């Protein structure tokens, strides 16, 4: 039988060995206390490193890095910001009693709303929707606390939309740094694992109320957003448009005062 | 090519690796920012369908390596034993001190070894992946991993021992 090498011991500690090689190392470890201790130490080193830096994954990503990730060559600053969300489709008119309207490229305030509301919401969606272990800061088991806390921070009473009729359960929420103040993100998950986020922030001084608007990114995320009363809202998800529509309507109807 | 939100989704992982590599938060985020900017400049070189995270780690590794060359060899940091023996240890401080002992021990590793140890520990990368990301032969990966881990073992030996007053 081939003797056990240093490489084997590392691969064993890291869980990379196939079963037969693993058995060979285990037979060797039974006779070598020193090597068994090495394995235990290697594993402890891995665990300590992971534990020490696990928190970094949960930290809000600084704006300067989001901007760096969105910057395109030859772009003017506003265009760069708008490009962050890599939009393809703009504005679809649907008459469902909500007064949806077409949003042309020259619409007043369009750039500001994109930059201050939609871009950060879609960025936050992209960052947190893939999180398996820490998708939210406060879970739904503390829903009352979550709503109270986010209401206080956003400066107006807020309600958590209930999307169970659309097949989505609340996972929880988190507070985020918005472009000019705090923002909140609620995350929902369907039985099949699909996730949508509902992003809300206090309405900026320069943005008027709007009806529903759509944006979709080339990567498949669609956002529906509107400004209503004290808040701007963004519903984001990689879902067929009719499902996302239903969710946005549900949010709109429930939060309307 | 890749989409902006695909690259954004990788930022937390880039930051974690950079934080462990640089130790300092500011320095780590500077490294991530350089990496993102370079990645966008070179985005046409990325082949769709291959591993974006691995590609970004390669970009970051190259930048980090070039910074090291530019900065020249830094003075050796003080040794672990000298730096920690003055701290009186209360039980609740144990965990925090152990953490800083880990960071100090990592900082004592040559950067080439540290990168390998961190990629395996934090990203659970296979040795083949590490070899591709760092653009070094697999044999070099294994020898750096071995030397790095043995050095860490020695530095962290026995957990509390490093904190004893000599």
Boltz contact constraints between the chains, C-beta under 6 A:
constraints:
  - contact:
      token1: [A, 6]
      token2: [B, 146]
      max_distance: 6.0
  - contact:
      token1: [A, 7]
      token2: [B, 142]
      max_distance: 6.0
  - contact:
      token1: [A, 10]
      token2: [B, 145]
      max_distance: 6.0
  - contact:
      token1: [A, 41]
      token2: [B, 153]
      max_distance: 6.0
  - contact:
      token1: [A, 42]
      token2: [B, 149]
      max_distance: 6.0
  - contact:
      token1: [A, 45]
      token2: [B, 152]
      max_distance: 6.0
  - contact:
      token1: [A, 46]
      token2: [B, 121]
      max_distance: 6.0
  - contact:
      token1: [A, 48]
      token2: [B, 102]
      max_distance: 6.0
  - contact:
      token1: [A, 49]
      token2: [B, 121]
      max_distance: 6.0
  - contact:
      token1: [A, 52]
      token2: [B, 99]
      max_distance: 6.0
  - contact:
      token1: [A, 52]
      token2: [B, 102]
      max_distance: 6.0
  - contact:
      token1: [A, 53]
      token2: [B, 16]
      max_distance: 6.0
  - contact:
      token1: [A, 53]
      token2: [B, 19]
      max_distance: 6.0
  - contact:
      token1: [A, 53]
      token2: [B, 20]
      max_distance: 6.0
  - contact:
      token1: [A, 56]
      token2: [B, 15]
      max_distance: 6.0
  - contact:
      token1: [A, 56]
      token2: [B, 16]
      max_distance: 6.0
  - contact:
      token1: [A, 56]
      token2: [B, 19]
      max_distance: 6.0
  - contact:
      token1: [A, 57]
      token2: [B, 12]
      max_distance: 6.0
  - contact:
      token1: [A, 57]
      token2: [B, 16]
      max_distance: 6.0
  - contact:
      token1: [A, 61]
      token2: [B, 11]
      max_distance: 6.0
  - contact:
      token1: [A, 65]
      token2: [B, 11]
      max_distance: 6.0
  - contact:
      token1: [A, 65]
      token2: [B, 32]
      max_distance: 6.0
  - contact:
      token1: [A, 65]
      token2: [B, 33]
      max_distance: 6.0
  - contact:
      token1: [A, 68]
      token2: [B, 33]
      max_distance: 6.0
  - contact:
      token1: [A, 68]
      token2: [B, 36]
      max_distance: 6.0
  - contact:
      token1: [A, 68]
      token2: [B, 37]
      max_distance: 6.0
  - contact:
      token1: [A, 69]
      token2: [B, 7]
      max_distance: 6.0
  - contact:
      token1: [A, 69]
      token2: [B, 8]
      max_distance: 6.0
  - contact:
      token1: [A, 69]
      token2: [B, 36]
      max_distance: 6.0
  - contact:
      token1: [A, 70]
      token2: [B, 4]
      max_distance: 6.0
  - contact:
      token1: [A, 84]
      token2: [B, 4]
      max_distance: 6.0
  - contact:
      token1: [A, 86]
      token2: [B, 3]
      max_distance: 6.0
  - contact:
      token1: [A, 86]
      token2: [B, 4]
      max_distance: 6.0
  - contact:
      token1: [A, 123]
      token2: [B, 8]
      max_distance: 6.0
  - contact:
      token1: [A, 126]
      token2: [B, 5]
      max_distance: 6.0
  - contact:
      token1: [A, 126]
      token2: [B, 8]
      max_distance: 6.0
  - contact:
      token1: [A, 126]
      token2: [B, 9]
      max_distance: 6.0
  - contact:
      token1: [A, 130]
      token2: [B, 9]
      max_distance: 6.0
  - contact:
      token1: [A, 217]
      token2: [B, 5]
      max_distance: 6.0
  - contact:
      token1: [A, 218]
      token2: [B, 3]
      max_distance: 6.0
  - contact:
      token1: [A, 219]
      token2: [B, 3]
      max_distance: 6.0
  - contact:
      token1: [A, 219]
      token2: [B, 5]
      max_distance: 6.0
  - contact:
      token1: [A, 219]
      token2: [B, 6]
      max_distance: 6.0
